[in-house]
Amino acid sequence: MDVTSQIKNNLISRIESSKDLDFLKALQTLFDTSEQELYQLSSEQKEAISKGRKQIKSGGSSSHEAVISEMKEWLLKK
């Protein structure tokens, strides 16, 4: 039996034998929270992320050094 299966079986056994309602509620909250997205993103934000990932894959990104150089130039013009 692999480690994952052992842990699952151990947890199932401990949950089944538990009479502690607070503990069980805490576990339920933990499971509910882990199943939700960490951040709730709008459809516009999700689209912007998708667009950025596509740009990176197609080579449409700049190096850190290039961005810093461009920002320095922009600041000097101010």
Phi and psi in degrees as a GROMACS rama.xvg file:
@    title "Ramachandran Plot"
@    xaxis  label "Phi"
@    yaxis  label "Psi"
@TYPE xy
-78.7327  168.245  ASP-2
-61.0629  -41.1859  VAL-3
-60.0113  -46.0838  THR-4
-63.7898  -39.2938  SER-5
-62.802  -44.5588  GLN-6
-64.0692  -45.613  ILE-7
-58.699  -47.6334  LYS-8
-62.3175  -41.2546  ASN-9
-61.9583  -45.8744  ASN-10
-64.105  -43.6628  LEU-11
-58.5698  -45.353  ILE-12
-62.239  -45.1622  SER-13
-67.1477  -37.7477  ARG-14
-66.5228  -44.9093  ILE-15
-61.4337  -35.1157  GLU-16
-89.1476  -8.89962  SER-17
-74.1453  137.954  SER-18
-112.545  1.54707  LYS-19
-85.6351  101.917  ASP-20
-62.029  -39.3712  LEU-21
-62.7949  -41.6819  ASP-22
-62.1692  -44.9376  PHE-23
-65.8255  -39.0907  LEU-24
-63.957  -39.8763  LYS-25
-63.1421  -41.4934  ALA-26
-63.062  -42.1349  LEU-27
-60.1373  -44.0227  GLN-28
-62.1639  -41.7128  THR-29
-60.4695  -46.2119  LEU-30
-64.8373  -44.4147  PHE-31
-60.8945  -42.9327  ASP-32
-67.5726  -39.7612  THR-33
-70.4188  -21.4713  SER-34
-86.8029  -14.4677  GLU-35
-87.7909  156.505  GLN-36
-67.3819  142.678  GLU-37
-62.193  -42.097  LEU-38
-122.083  138.124  TYR-39
-89.318  111.337  GLN-40
-101.394  144.072  LEU-41
-75.9202  166.784  SER-42
-64.4414  -33.6421  SER-43
-65.4387  -40.7638  GLU-44
-66.2659  -42.0005  GLN-45
-62.438  -40.2036  LYS-46
-65.0895  -41.6392  GLU-47
-62.9952  -40.0772  ALA-48
-64.9964  -44.259  ILE-49
-60.9445  -43.817  SER-50
-62.2601  -43.1848  LYS-51
-62.5174  -41.7288  GLY-52
-63.889  -39.8058  ARG-53
-64.403  -40.2165  LYS-54
-62.2873  -41.9647  GLN-55
-63.8135  -44.7396  ILE-56
-62.442  -33.468  LYS-57
-89.5689  6.87342  SER-58
82.8742  15.0327  GLY-59
-90.1575  38.1915  GLY-60
-122.914  164.615  SER-61
-112.72  152.765  SER-62
-72.956  160.918  SER-63
-57.4266  -44.3689  HIS-64
-61.9217  -41.5623  GLU-65
-64.0091  -40.4353  ALA-66
-66.1512  -44.0452  VAL-67
-62.1248  -44.2223  ILE-68
-60.5779  -44.3829  SER-69
-63.1197  -40.371  GLU-70
-66.6288  -40.9979  MET-71
-61.2605  -44.3359  LYS-72
-60.4694  -43.4337  GLU-73
-64.0801  -41.1777  TRP-74
-67.3057  -33.6447  LEU-75
-66.8515  -27.6212  LEU-76
-77.5043  -14.5571  LYS-77
